[in-house]
């Protein structure tokens, strides 16, 4: 991609259309990077309420890859791959009995 930008830049010294094309490519790259960062940082806060306890028990987020469990507000949840994320409501003992270990960060 960088070599393409360099070649376009060399040819666009006197060509305003090529310069505009190059700026559009750079803008698309920058917007793509920033949108993926924004999605990762807001994914869990949009989907998971801050309340941890309900009448049925405490809400936990289970990571099926690492076998760690977290509070929904834990920063580690934001970094989890969604395919490894399971919501669970119950007691701490139930989660441990399923083979999960508590997160070292939020210590549920």
N, CA, C and O atoms as a GROMACS GRO file, in nm:
protein
  432
    1UNK      N    1   0.083  -0.118   0.000
    1UNK     CA    2   0.000   0.000   0.000
    1UNK      C    3   0.088   0.124   0.000
    1UNK      O    4   0.057   0.221  -0.070
    2UNK      N    5   0.196   0.123   0.078
    2UNK     CA    6   0.285   0.238   0.087
    2UNK      C    7   0.354   0.264  -0.046
    2UNK      O    8   0.372   0.379  -0.085
    3UNK      N    9   0.394   0.157  -0.115
    3UNK     CA   10   0.459   0.176  -0.246
    3UNK      C   11   0.363   0.238  -0.347
    3UNK      O   12   0.404   0.318  -0.431
    4UNK      N   13   0.234   0.201  -0.338
    4UNK     CA   14   0.134   0.259  -0.428
    4UNK      C   15   0.119   0.407  -0.399
    4UNK      O   16   0.109   0.488  -0.491
    5UNK      N   17   0.118   0.443  -0.270
    5UNK     CA   18   0.105   0.584  -0.233
    5UNK      C   19   0.226   0.662  -0.283
    5UNK      O   20   0.212   0.773  -0.335
    6UNK      N   21   0.346   0.604  -0.269
    6UNK     CA   22   0.467   0.672  -0.315
    6UNK      C   23   0.465   0.693  -0.466
    6UNK      O   24   0.502   0.800  -0.515
    7UNK      N   25   0.422   0.591  -0.540
    7UNK     CA   26   0.418   0.605  -0.686
    7UNK      C   27   0.316   0.708  -0.730
    7UNK      O   28   0.340   0.784  -0.823
    8UNK      N   29   0.201   0.712  -0.662
    8UNK     CA   30   0.099   0.811  -0.694
    8UNK      C   31   0.150   0.950  -0.660
    8UNK      O   32   0.126   1.046  -0.734
    9UNK      N   33   0.220   0.962  -0.547
    9UNK     CA   34   0.273   1.091  -0.504
    9UNK      C   35   0.373   1.146  -0.605
    9UNK      O   36   0.372   1.266  -0.634
   10UNK      N   37   0.459   1.060  -0.660
   10UNK     CA   38   0.557   1.104  -0.760
   10UNK      C   39   0.488   1.158  -0.885
   10UNK      O   40   0.532   1.256  -0.945
   11UNK      N   41   0.380   1.091  -0.924
   11UNK     CA   42   0.314   1.130  -1.048
   11UNK      C   43   0.215   1.245  -1.031
   11UNK      O   44   0.164   1.298  -1.130
   12UNK      N   45   0.188   1.285  -0.906
   12UNK     CA   46   0.083   1.386  -0.888
   12UNK      C   47   0.136   1.525  -0.859
   12UNK      O   48   0.061   1.610  -0.810
   13UNK      N   49   0.260   1.551  -0.887
   13UNK     CA   50   0.316   1.683  -0.861
   13UNK      C   51   0.237   1.791  -0.936
   13UNK      O   52   0.202   1.893  -0.878
   14UNK      N   53   0.209   1.769  -1.062
   14UNK     CA   54   0.133   1.867  -1.140
   14UNK      C   55  -0.008   1.820  -1.170
   14UNK      O   56  -0.079   1.886  -1.245
   15UNK      N   57  -0.051   1.709  -1.114
   15UNK     CA   58  -0.181   1.653  -1.145
   15UNK      C   59  -0.271   1.662  -1.022
   15UNK      O   60  -0.255   1.582  -0.930
   16UNK      N   61  -0.363   1.754  -1.019
   16UNK     CA   62  -0.448   1.775  -0.901
   16UNK      C   63  -0.543   1.658  -0.876
   16UNK      O   64  -0.579   1.633  -0.761
   17UNK      N   65  -0.584   1.586  -0.981
   17UNK     CA   66  -0.674   1.472  -0.964
   17UNK      C   67  -0.604   1.357  -0.890
   17UNK      O   68  -0.664   1.292  -0.804
   18UNK      N   69  -0.480   1.334  -0.924
   18UNK     CA   70  -0.404   1.229  -0.855
   18UNK      C   71  -0.379   1.268  -0.710
   18UNK      O   72  -0.379   1.182  -0.621
   19UNK      N   73  -0.356   1.396  -0.686
   19UNK     CA   74  -0.337   1.444  -0.548
   19UNK      C   75  -0.463   1.423  -0.467
   19UNK      O   76  -0.458   1.378  -0.352
   20UNK      N   77  -0.577   1.455  -0.525
   20UNK     CA   78  -0.704   1.434  -0.458
   20UNK      C   79  -0.727   1.286  -0.431
   20UNK      O   80  -0.775   1.249  -0.324
   21UNK      N   81  -0.695   1.202  -0.527
   21UNK     CA   82  -0.708   1.056  -0.511
   21UNK      C   83  -0.622   1.007  -0.394
   21UNK      O   84  -0.668   0.926  -0.314
   22UNK      N   85  -0.501   1.056  -0.384
   22UNK     CA   86  -0.411   1.018  -0.276
   22UNK      C   87  -0.467   1.061  -0.140
   22UNK      O   88  -0.461   0.985  -0.044
   23UNK      N   89  -0.520   1.181  -0.133
   23UNK     CA   90  -0.578   1.230  -0.008
   23UNK      C   91  -0.699   1.146   0.034
   23UNK      O   92  -0.719   1.120   0.153
   24UNK      N   93  -0.779   1.104  -0.062
   24UNK     CA   94  -0.894   1.019  -0.032
   24UNK      C   95  -0.848   0.884   0.023
   24UNK      O   96  -0.907   0.833   0.118
   25UNK      N   97  -0.744   0.825  -0.036
   25UNK     CA   98  -0.690   0.698   0.012
   25UNK      C   99  -0.642   0.712   0.156
   25UNK      O  100  -0.673   0.627   0.240
   26UNK      N  101  -0.568   0.818   0.185
   26UNK     CA  102  -0.517   0.841   0.320
   26UNK      C  103  -0.633   0.861   0.418
   26UNK      O  104  -0.630   0.807   0.529
   27UNK      N  105  -0.735   0.935   0.379
   27UNK     CA  106  -0.850   0.959   0.464
   27UNK      C  107  -0.923   0.828   0.496
   27UNK      O  108  -0.963   0.806   0.610
   28UNK      N  109  -0.940   0.743   0.397
   28UNK     CA  110  -1.007   0.613   0.419
   28UNK      C  111  -0.927   0.528   0.517
   28UNK      O  112  -0.985   0.465   0.605
   29UNK      N  113  -0.796   0.525   0.502
   29UNK     CA  114  -0.711   0.448   0.593
   29UNK      C  115  -0.724   0.500   0.736
   29UNK      O  116  -0.740   0.422   0.829
   30UNK      N  117  -0.716   0.630   0.753
   30UNK     CA  118  -0.725   0.690   0.887
   30UNK      C  119  -0.861   0.663   0.949
   30UNK      O  120  -0.869   0.627   1.066
   31UNK      N  121  -0.968   0.680   0.874
   31UNK     CA  122  -1.102   0.656   0.927
   31UNK      C  123  -1.123   0.509   0.963
   31UNK      O  124  -1.189   0.479   1.063
   32UNK      N  125  -1.067   0.419   0.885
   32UNK     CA  126  -1.078   0.276   0.915
   32UNK      C  127  -1.009   0.243   1.046
   32UNK      O  128  -1.064   0.170   1.128
   33UNK      N  129  -0.890   0.296   1.066
   33UNK     CA  130  -0.816   0.271   1.190
   33UNK      C  131  -0.892   0.327   1.310
   33UNK      O  132  -0.908   0.257   1.410
   34UNK      N  133  -0.939   0.452   1.302
   34UNK     CA  134  -1.008   0.513   1.414
   34UNK      C  135  -1.143   0.447   1.443
   34UNK      O  136  -1.183   0.439   1.559
   35UNK      N  137  -1.213   0.402   1.341
   35UNK     CA  138  -1.342   0.337   1.367
   35UNK      C  139  -1.323   0.203   1.435
   35UNK      O  140  -1.404   0.165   1.520
   36UNK      N  141  -1.217   0.130   1.402
   36UNK     CA  142  -1.193   0.001   1.469
   36UNK      C  143  -1.151   0.023   1.613
   36UNK      O  144  -1.187  -0.058   1.698
   37UNK      N  145  -1.077   0.128   1.643
   37UNK     CA  146  -1.040   0.159   1.781
   37UNK      C  147  -1.164   0.197   1.859
   37UNK      O  148  -1.181   0.153   1.973
   38UNK      N  149  -1.252   0.278   1.800
   38UNK     CA  150  -1.374   0.320   1.867
   38UNK      C  151  -1.466   0.202   1.896
   38UNK      O  152  -1.525   0.195   2.004
   39UNK      N  153  -1.479   0.109   1.802
   39UNK     CA  154  -1.563  -0.010   1.823
   39UNK      C  155  -1.512  -0.093   1.939
   39UNK      O  156  -1.591  -0.140   2.021
   40UNK      N  157  -1.382  -0.112   1.947
   40UNK     CA  158  -1.325  -0.194   2.054
   40UNK      C  159  -1.343  -0.129   2.190
   40UNK      O  160  -1.364  -0.199   2.290
   41UNK      N  161  -1.336   0.002   2.197
   41UNK     CA  162  -1.346   0.068   2.327
   41UNK      C  163  -1.489   0.084   2.375
   41UNK      O  164  -1.511   0.096   2.496
   42UNK      N  165  -1.588   0.084   2.285
   42UNK     CA  166  -1.727   0.105   2.327
   42UNK      C  167  -1.813  -0.020   2.318
   42UNK      O  168  -1.929  -0.017   2.358
   43UNK      N  169  -1.758  -0.129   2.266
   43UNK     CA  170  -1.840  -0.249   2.243
   43UNK      C  171  -1.908  -0.296   2.370
   43UNK      O  172  -2.029  -0.316   2.370
   44UNK      N  173  -1.834  -0.316   2.476
   44UNK     CA  174  -1.895  -0.372   2.595
   44UNK      C  175  -1.979  -0.271   2.671
   44UNK      O  176  -2.081  -0.307   2.729
   45UNK      N  177  -1.939  -0.145   2.671
   45UNK     CA  178  -2.019  -0.048   2.745
   45UNK      C  179  -2.156  -0.028   2.681
   45UNK      O  180  -2.252   0.006   2.750
   46UNK      N  181  -2.166  -0.049   2.550
   46UNK     CA  182  -2.296  -0.034   2.484
   46UNK      C  183  -2.384  -0.156   2.505
   46UNK      O  184  -2.507  -0.144   2.509
   47UNK      N  185  -2.324  -0.275   2.518
   47UNK     CA  186  -2.401  -0.397   2.526
   47UNK      C  187  -2.426  -0.445   2.668
   47UNK      O  188  -2.522  -0.519   2.692
   48UNK      N  189  -2.345  -0.405   2.762
   48UNK     CA  190  -2.355  -0.458   2.897
   48UNK      C  191  -2.382  -0.346   2.998
   48UNK      O  192  -2.300  -0.254   3.010
   49UNK      N  193  -2.492  -0.352   3.069
   49UNK     CA  194  -2.519  -0.252   3.170
   49UNK      C  195  -2.416  -0.259   3.283
   49UNK      O  196  -2.352  -0.362   3.302
   50UNK      N  197  -2.400  -0.150   3.357
   50UNK     CA  198  -2.300  -0.143   3.463
   50UNK      C  199  -2.340  -0.223   3.586
   50UNK      O  200  -2.253  -0.262   3.665
   51UNK      N  201  -2.470  -0.249   3.606
   51UNK     CA  202  -2.514  -0.324   3.723
   51UNK      C  203  -2.462  -0.466   3.720
   51UNK      O  204  -2.473  -0.534   3.618
   52UNK      N  205  -2.406  -0.513   3.833
   52UNK     CA  206  -2.351  -0.648   3.839
   52UNK      C  207  -2.449  -0.747   3.899
   52UNK      O  208  -2.446  -0.865   3.863
   53UNK      N  209  -2.535  -0.703   3.990
   53UNK     CA  210  -2.622  -0.798   4.059
   53UNK      C  211  -2.767  -0.784   4.014
   53UNK      O  212  -2.815  -0.674   3.986
   54UNK      N  213  -2.834  -0.898   4.008
   54UNK     CA  214  -2.976  -0.902   3.975
   54UNK      C  215  -3.042  -0.990   4.080
   54UNK      O  216  -2.975  -1.041   4.171
   55UNK      N  217  -3.172  -1.009   4.069
   55UNK     CA  218  -3.240  -1.096   4.164
   55UNK      C  219  -3.199  -1.241   4.146
   55UNK      O  220  -3.211  -1.321   4.238
   56UNK      N  221  -3.151  -1.277   4.026
   56UNK     CA  222  -3.110  -1.415   3.998
   56UNK      C  223  -2.966  -1.443   4.038
   56UNK      O  224  -2.924  -1.559   4.040
   57UNK      N  225  -2.889  -1.340   4.072
   57UNK     CA  226  -2.748  -1.359   4.109
   57UNK      C  227  -2.663  -1.246   4.055
   57UNK      O  228  -2.714  -1.141   4.016
   58UNK      N  229  -2.534  -1.270   4.053
   58UNK     CA  230  -2.439  -1.171   4.004
   58UNK      C  231  -2.409  -1.197   3.857
   58UNK      O  232  -2.399  -1.312   3.814
   59UNK      N  233  -2.396  -1.089   3.780
   59UNK     CA  234  -2.364  -1.102   3.638
   59UNK      C  235  -2.213  -1.109   3.621
   59UNK      O  236  -2.139  -1.028   3.676
   60UNK      N  237  -2.170  -1.206   3.544
   60UNK     CA  238  -2.029  -1.223   3.511
   60UNK      C  239  -2.014  -1.237   3.360
   60UNK      O  240  -2.108  -1.274   3.290
   61UNK      N  241  -1.894  -1.206   3.312
   61UNK     CA  242  -1.859  -1.231   3.173
   61UNK      C  243  -1.754  -1.341   3.175
   61UNK      O  244  -1.650  -1.329   3.240
   62UNK      N  245  -1.782  -1.450   3.102
   62UNK     CA  246  -1.690  -1.563   3.097
   62UNK      C  247  -1.612  -1.558   2.967
   62UNK      O  248  -1.669  -1.534   2.860
   63UNK      N  249  -1.482  -1.580   2.976
   63UNK     CA  250  -1.398  -1.590   2.856
   63UNK      C  251  -1.373  -1.739   2.832
   63UNK      O  252  -1.301  -1.803   2.908
   64UNK      N  253  -1.433  -1.792   2.726
   64UNK     CA  254  -1.423  -1.935   2.698
   64UNK      C  255  -1.286  -1.975   2.646
   64UNK      O  256  -1.256  -2.094   2.636
   65UNK      N  257  -1.202  -1.879   2.612
   65UNK     CA  258  -1.067  -1.908   2.565
   65UNK      C  259  -0.970  -1.921   2.682
   65UNK      O  260  -0.891  -2.016   2.688
   66UNK      N  261  -0.975  -1.826   2.776
   66UNK     CA  262  -0.880  -1.826   2.888
   66UNK      C  263  -0.937  -1.890   3.014
   66UNK      O  264  -0.863  -1.916   3.110
   67UNK      N  265  -1.067  -1.915   3.015
   67UNK     CA  266  -1.138  -1.967   3.133
   67UNK      C  267  -1.121  -1.875   3.255
   67UNK      O  268  -1.103  -1.921   3.367
   68UNK      N  269  -1.129  -1.744   3.228
   68UNK     CA  270  -1.133  -1.643   3.335
   68UNK      C  271  -1.273  -1.584   3.335
   68UNK      O  272  -1.339  -1.579   3.231
   69UNK      N  273  -1.320  -1.538   3.453
   69UNK     CA  274  -1.447  -1.468   3.457
   69UNK      C  275  -1.427  -1.330   3.515
   69UNK      O  276  -1.338  -1.307   3.597
   70UNK      N  277  -1.513  -1.237   3.471
   70UNK     CA  278  -1.496  -1.094   3.497
   70UNK      C  279  -1.630  -1.030   3.533
   70UNK      O  280  -1.736  -1.084   3.503
   71UNK      N  281  -1.621  -0.914   3.599
   71UNK     CA  282  -1.738  -0.828   3.609
   71UNK      C  283  -1.758  -0.763   3.472
   71UNK      O  284  -1.661  -0.743   3.399
   72UNK      N  285  -1.882  -0.730   3.435
   72UNK     CA  286  -1.906  -0.667   3.304
   72UNK      C  287  -1.830  -0.536   3.284
   72UNK      O  288  -1.801  -0.499   3.171
   73UNK      N  289  -1.798  -0.466   3.391
   73UNK     CA  290  -1.729  -0.338   3.380
   73UNK      C  291  -1.578  -0.350   3.373
   73UNK      O  292  -1.509  -0.249   3.362
   74UNK      N  293  -1.524  -0.471   3.380
   74UNK     CA  294  -1.379  -0.493   3.379
   74UNK      C  295  -1.319  -0.450   3.244
   74UNK      O  296  -1.377  -0.477   3.138
   75UNK      N  297  -1.206  -0.386   3.248
   75UNK     CA  298  -1.138  -0.342   3.127
   75UNK      C  299  -1.095  -0.457   3.038
   75UNK      O  300  -1.084  -0.440   2.916
   76UNK      N  301  -1.071  -0.572   3.095
   76UNK     CA  302  -1.031  -0.689   3.015
   76UNK      C  303  -1.142  -0.737   2.923
   76UNK      O  304  -1.116  -0.797   2.819
   77UNK      N  305  -1.266  -0.711   2.961
   77UNK     CA  306  -1.380  -0.754   2.878
   77UNK      C  307  -1.377  -0.681   2.744
   77UNK      O  308  -1.413  -0.739   2.642
   78UNK      N  309  -1.336  -0.556   2.745
   78UNK     CA  310  -1.332  -0.478   2.621
   78UNK      C  311  -1.233  -0.535   2.520
   78UNK      O  312  -1.249  -0.516   2.399
   79UNK      N  313  -1.132  -0.604   2.568
   79UNK     CA  314  -1.029  -0.659   2.480
   79UNK      C  315  -1.062  -0.801   2.432
   79UNK      O  316  -0.992  -0.855   2.347
   80UNK      N  317  -1.167  -0.860   2.486
   80UNK     CA  318  -1.203  -0.998   2.451
   80UNK      C  319  -1.258  -1.008   2.310
   80UNK      O  320  -1.327  -0.918   2.262
   81UNK      N  321  -1.227  -1.116   2.245
   81UNK     CA  322  -1.289  -1.147   2.117
   81UNK      C  323  -1.434  -1.186   2.146
   81UNK      O  324  -1.459  -1.267   2.235
   82UNK      N  325  -1.529  -1.130   2.073
   82UNK     CA  326  -1.670  -1.156   2.102
   82UNK      C  327  -1.708  -1.303   2.093
   82UNK      O  328  -1.803  -1.347   2.158
   83UNK      N  329  -1.636  -1.379   2.013
   83UNK     CA  330  -1.667  -1.521   2.001
   83UNK      C  331  -1.630  -1.598   2.128
   83UNK      O  332  -1.677  -1.710   2.148
   84UNK      N  333  -1.547  -1.538   2.214
   84UNK     CA  334  -1.507  -1.602   2.340
   84UNK      C  335  -1.587  -1.551   2.459
   84UNK      O  336  -1.562  -1.594   2.572
   85UNK      N  337  -1.681  -1.460   2.439
   85UNK     CA  338  -1.752  -1.392   2.546
   85UNK      C  339  -1.888  -1.455   2.572
   85UNK      O  340  -1.969  -1.470   2.480
   86UNK      N  341  -1.913  -1.494   2.698
   86UNK     CA  342  -2.043  -1.546   2.738
   86UNK      C  343  -2.089  -1.471   2.862
   86UNK      O  344  -2.011  -1.454   2.956
   87UNK      N  345  -2.214  -1.426   2.864
   87UNK     CA  346  -2.271  -1.365   2.983
   87UNK      C  347  -2.327  -1.475   3.072
   87UNK      O  348  -2.389  -1.569   3.023
   88UNK      N  349  -2.306  -1.463   3.202
   88UNK     CA  350  -2.354  -1.563   3.297
   88UNK      C  351  -2.407  -1.491   3.419
   88UNK      O  352  -2.346  -1.396   3.468
   89UNK      N  353  -2.522  -1.535   3.468
   89UNK     CA  354  -2.578  -1.481   3.591
   89UNK      C  355  -2.592  -1.596   3.690
   89UNK      O  356  -2.655  -1.697   3.661
   90UNK      N  357  -2.532  -1.579   3.805
   90UNK     CA  358  -2.534  -1.681   3.909
   90UNK      C  359  -2.436  -1.646   4.019
   90UNK      O  360  -2.395  -1.531   4.032
   91UNK      N  361  -2.398  -1.745   4.096
   91UNK     CA  362  -2.305  -1.719   4.207
   91UNK      C  363  -2.161  -1.740   4.162
   91UNK      O  364  -2.134  -1.807   4.063
   92UNK      N  365  -2.071  -1.682   4.238
   92UNK     CA  366  -1.928  -1.697   4.213
   92UNK      C  367  -1.889  -1.845   4.220
   92UNK      O  368  -1.809  -1.892   4.139
   93UNK      N  369  -1.946  -1.916   4.315
   93UNK     CA  370  -1.914  -2.057   4.333
   93UNK      C  371  -1.957  -2.140   4.211
   93UNK      O  372  -1.889  -2.236   4.174
   94UNK      N  373  -2.069  -2.102   4.150
   94UNK     CA  374  -2.116  -2.174   4.030
   94UNK      C  375  -2.017  -2.157   3.915
   94UNK      O  376  -1.989  -2.252   3.842
   95UNK      N  377  -1.965  -2.036   3.900
   95UNK     CA  378  -1.871  -2.010   3.791
   95UNK      C  379  -1.742  -2.089   3.815
   95UNK      O  380  -1.688  -2.150   3.722
   96UNK      N  381  -1.693  -2.089   3.938
   96UNK     CA  382  -1.571  -2.162   3.971
   96UNK      C  383  -1.593  -2.312   3.950
   96UNK      O  384  -1.503  -2.382   3.903
   97UNK      N  385  -1.712  -2.361   3.985
   97UNK     CA  386  -1.743  -2.503   3.966
   97UNK      C  387  -1.743  -2.541   3.817
   97UNK      O  388  -1.720  -2.657   3.784
   98UNK      N  389  -1.766  -2.444   3.729
   98UNK     CA  390  -1.762  -2.470   3.584
   98UNK      C  391  -1.619  -2.468   3.530
   98UNK      O  392  -1.598  -2.489   3.411
   99UNK      N  393  -1.520  -2.443   3.618
   99UNK     CA  394  -1.381  -2.448   3.575
   99UNK      C  395  -1.319  -2.313   3.543
   99UNK      O  396  -1.209  -2.308   3.487
  100UNK      N  397  -1.386  -2.204   3.577
  100UNK     CA  398  -1.334  -2.070   3.548
  100UNK      C  399  -1.261  -2.015   3.671
  100UNK      O  400  -1.297  -2.044   3.785
  101UNK      N  401  -1.158  -1.934   3.644
  101UNK     CA  402  -1.082  -1.866   3.750
  101UNK      C  403  -1.118  -1.719   3.749
  101UNK      O  404  -1.148  -1.664   3.643
  102UNK      N  405  -1.115  -1.652   3.866
  102UNK     CA  406  -1.147  -1.509   3.869
  102UNK      C  407  -1.036  -1.426   3.803
  102UNK      O  408  -0.918  -1.460   3.810
  103UNK      N  409  -1.077  -1.318   3.741
  103UNK     CA  410  -0.983  -1.223   3.680
  103UNK      C  411  -0.896  -1.161   3.788
  103UNK      O  412  -0.944  -1.131   3.897
  104UNK      N  413  -0.771  -1.141   3.759
  104UNK     CA  414  -0.680  -1.077   3.854
  104UNK      C  415  -0.698  -0.926   3.861
  104UNK      O  416  -0.653  -0.862   3.956
  105UNK      N  417  -0.763  -0.869   3.760
  105UNK     CA  418  -0.783  -0.724   3.755
  105UNK      C  419  -0.904  -0.679   3.838
  105UNK      O  420  -0.891  -0.595   3.927
  106UNK      N  421  -1.022  -0.737   3.808
  106UNK     CA  422  -1.145  -0.693   3.875
  106UNK      C  423  -1.178  -0.780   3.996
  106UNK      O  424  -1.262  -0.742   4.078
  107UNK      N  425  -1.113  -0.895   4.008
  107UNK     CA  426  -1.127  -0.986   4.122
  107UNK      C  427  -1.274  -1.010   4.162
  107UNK      O  428  -1.316  -0.975   4.272
  108UNK      N  429  -1.350  -1.070   4.071
  108UNK     CA  430  -1.493  -1.094   4.103
  108UNK      C  431  -1.513  -1.201   4.208
  108UNK      O  432  -1.627  -1.232   4.244
   0.00000   0.00000   0.00000
